[in-house]
């Protein structure tokens, strides 16, 4: 395989097409108006803003900063469920056999009928285009599930060490990027949706790097990546050259508009992708977050909050409102809809849809053993 220590132009060409994954819903392609592209991204103002010193009128003026619409929210993580083009839900559920619990994936037609997908044990779904599911099989690598049939996409994606994390794969419109960790760093390889590998490969001089999303920074397309160092996660902008720009140290990163959001020391921060000082967004503990209806939605593990940046966060829902739950696991947006997952103990899961006011509009799934 020819190894390119690539230049930015090559990476930019591969990323120039609209991105259909790494996004908050991970389901359907964006239309041209919803994609963050070089024509749409504006340069963020390089200002230092401390939350405690922002005047009230300035807060109101900047309230829409969270207003990157949810369809422009880009993160490379699995959603709480997948919504297929025919309306079916795909989600994970806990199956019990004797004293053994394990995770399975379920197709639910929302009309009273559901069935297990029958994926190989310990498989993890990474992406859906609305018709097909792309999942990782520990025995084979990245596979495709289509109309009840599974097939291997590319054996080169198989890891001998462990099941890779979701950010080991990045699904673009025409290509799938995937990471291969090595002793001297991380190789980023490319294949198309038939599984055919490209001769091109990119290299990051850090082990176990992952891909968060793509972004336009000052007119240049690049990958936003991260790599672990000690107990920290370093977030970088990588244009394919021998160097990169370090943006922040934190975890659970996503981009919305021209901003990078991330958690550090259990508090939520953001900073302009083009440079600037980080701004702390929450005083409350933040374990999971997303952007919905032009508002920041986050949870401390007990309560889901909503904030528009102009006032104190509003409580939307408590774990007590979720069936049989002792805590809240996650909040996520899928297809422009807000979902919350609660839990109890190691195995109980409850998944519900919320409206913007925190009202439960649909109970998707609950496995209450109490």
N, C-alpha and C positions, 0 to 999 in steps of 0.2 A: 504494500500500500504506500502510495506517495504521501509523505507527511509534509504538509505546508505549515511553516511557522507563519501563519497567515497574516496578511495585511488587512487593514480595516475595510478596504474596498470589497474584498471577497465576502467578508462577513455581512457587510451592508447589502450586497446583492442578494444574499440568501434570505435576509430578513426583510427585504423590501416589500414582499407580499403581505397582505393583511394576516394578522395572527388570529387563529381560531381557538387557541388553547393557551394554557398558562393563565387563563382568565377566571373570573369569579364563578362563572357557571359551568365552564368546561363542557359545553354541550354543542352550541350551534355557532356558525360563523358570524362574525360581525358584518354589518353593512359598512360601506365606506365612510359613513358619517360617524360611526361609533368607534372606529379603530384609531388608536394612537399612532399617527404616522407623521412623517417629516413635514407634511403640509399642515398638520393640525396642531402640533405641539408648540406652545409658545415658551419662550425662555422665562424661567421663574425669576422673580426679583431676588437679588442677593441681599437679604436683610436678616438681621439678628432680632428675633422676637422672643421675649420671655413672657410666658402666660400671665405671670402675676403683675406685669407692668403694662399690659395692653389696656388702653382706655376702653370704656364701655362702648362708645360709638365706633371705635375701631374694630372691636369684637363683632359688632353687628355687621359692619361692612365686610368683614372677612368670614362671616358665617358660612358663606357658600364655598369656602375653601374645602370643606368636606365634600362639596358638590361636584366633585368629579362624579358624574353619574355612575351608577353601579355597573353599567355595561362597559365603562372604561376602566374598571378596577381590574388590575392584572396581578395575579399571583399564581405560582405554579404549585398548586396543592389540590388534593382530591376534595370535591365538594361533599356535603353530607348525603346527597343523593344525586342521581342523574335523571333528567326528565327527557324521555325519548320523543321523537317527532310525532309518534302516534298517541302520545299522552301517558304511556306507561312510565311508572317510577322504577328505578333500579336503586336498591339500597342494601346495605349490609345488615344482617340480623344474627342473633345468637341462637345456635342450635344446641340442644342438650341431648346427649345419649348416655344414659347412666349417670356417672359422676363427671363426665367429660363435657366441657363446653367448647364450641369452636364457631368461628365466623363463617357464614355463608352469604352469598348474594341472592337476592330475591327480585323477581320481576312481578310487579303489582300493577294490574290494569285499572285500579281505582274503581272497579265495578264489582268488587267482591271476590275476585279470583287472583290468586298469587301462586307462584311456583319458584322453586330453586333453579338457578341457572345451570347447576351441574359443572361448574368450573373445577379444575384440579384443586386439591386441598392446599390451603395457604396461598392461593392466588390473590392478587390485588389488582382491582380495576384502576387504571390510571387516567383514562380519557374516553369520552364518547363524542361522536360527531352527530349524534341524534339517531343514527341508524345502527352503527356498529359500536362495539365496545372493544377497547384496547386494554389488555390486562397482562400482568406479568405472572408467568408460571415459574416456580422455582426449578422445575425440571427442564424447562425448555428456553425460557427467555420471554421476550415480548410477543404476545399472540393477539389474534383478532377473533372476536366472537360475533358471528353474523348469522341471524336467522336460526339460532340453535346449534350452529356448527362452529367449532374452534379450529383454527389453523395457526401454525407458527409463522410469524412475520420475519424474524431474523434471529438466527442462533447466536450471532455475535453479541447480542444484547444480554446473554446469560451471564450472571455473576456466579463465580465459584465460591465466594466468601459468604454472601448474605443476600437477602431480598433487598434490592435497592429502594431508596426512598423515592417518593413521587418526583422530587426535583432532579432526579437523575435523568429524566426524560422531559423534553420540551417539544410540544406539538405545534408546528407552524402550518401554514396552509399547504405548502408543497413538500415540506421536509419534516422529518423527526430528528431532533438533535438528542444524542444520549451520551452520558459520561462514562468513561472507563478509568477507574482509579489505578494508579501505578505507584511504584516506589519513588519516582521523581516528579510526581504531580498528577494531573488529571487530563486525560485526552478527551476532547469533545468530537465525537464522530457524527456522521450525517447519513441518513437513508431516506428514500422516498416511501410513499405509502404502499408500494409493492414489496418493500423489504430490500430493495437494491441499494447497496452501499455506495456512497460517493468516495472518490479517491481523496477528497479533501479531509483534513482533520485539524483541529485547533488544539492548542496546549496552554494550560494554566499551571504555573509552577507551585501548585499547592495540592495536596492529596485530598480526595473526597470532596471536591468542589461540586456544587449543584447549580442549576439554572433557575432563576426566579422568573424572569420575563425578558422581553426586549424593550428598548426605549430609544427615543430620539433625544440626544443631548447635544445642544448647540449645533444642530443640523447634521449630526452623524449618528447612524444607527449602531447600536451596540447591544450586547447581552448584559443584563444585570445578573450577577452570579454571587455566590457566597461560598466560603470555605471555613471549616472549623480550625481554631487555633487555641489549644488548651480548652477552657470552658467557654470561650467566646466564639461567636459566629461573625466573621468579617464579610461585609457586603461591598461588592466592587462593581464598577462599570468596566466591561471588557470589550474592546473593539477588535480583537484579533491580533494586535501587535504584541511586541515583547513586553510591554508594560501595561499597567491598568491603573485605574483611579479608585482608591478606596473611598467609599462614601460614608460608611457608618459601621459600628459594631453593635449587633443586636440580633434578634431572632424573630421569626414569623413575619418576614418582610413582604410587602406588596407595594405596587405603584398605583397611583390614581391621578390622572391628569399628568402634571409635571412634578408630582411630589412622590417621595419615597416614605413609606410608613414602616415602622418597626417597633418591637418591644425591647426595652433594655431595663434591667432591674425591676421587672414587673410593671413598668410604666410605659405608656405609648408615646412615641415621638414621631415627628416627620421632619423632613428637610427637602429643599429643592434639589432635584436631580442635577441641575446645572451648577450647584454649589451654594454654600451658605451655612448658617448655623442651625443646629437642630432646635426644634420647638417642642416642649413637653405639652402633650395634649390632655393627659389624664393625671389627676392626683390619686384617683382610685386605682387599686390593683387591677391590672388588665391581663387576662389570660387568653382571650380570643377576641377578634374584632373583625368588622367589615364595614363597608359603606353602603347605605341603603336610603333611598328617597332623599338624597342630598344631606344625609346625616350620618354621623359616626355612631355605629352600634358596637358596643363592647360589653364584656362580662367579666366580673371578678370571680366567677365560679359559683356564686350564689344568686346574683341578680343580673338581668340584662338591662343596660342603660342606653339611652339615646341622647346625643348631643349635637346641637347645631353650631356650637362655638360661641354663642351669644349669651348663654346663661348656664346655670348649673345643670349637670346631666340629669335627665329625667329617667326615673325607674319605669321600665316597661313590663317586666315580668320577673317572678321569683321562681326558684327551683320548686317551691311548694306548689306552684301552679301546674307543674308537669307531673304526669301520672307516675307515682311511686318513686320519685327522684329525690336524691339527697344533695345533688350538685348539678351544675350546668357544665357540660363538656365543651361546647363550641357554638358559635353563631356563624352563619355563612349565607351568602346570596347565591341562588341558582335560578337562571332564567328570569332575572329581575324580581325574584320573590325571596322573602326572608325566612330562613329556617333556623331552629334552635334544637340542639341535641342535649338532653339531660341524661343522668345516669344514677345508679345506686350500686355500691359494691363494685365487683370486678366485671359483672356480666350484664346487668340490667341496662337497657337502652330505651330511651323514649325520644321520638323525633316528631316535631310539630312545626307547622307553618304559622307565622305571626303576621299581623298587619302592622302598619307604621305606628299604631298606638299601643302595640303589645298584646292585642287580643288574639287568642288562638283561633285561627280560621280553619285549620284542618289538623287533625291528629293522624299523622302518617303511619306511625308504627310504635308499638310499645310491647316490651317483653317483661311484664311485671310478674315476678315469681312469688311476690308476697301474698 
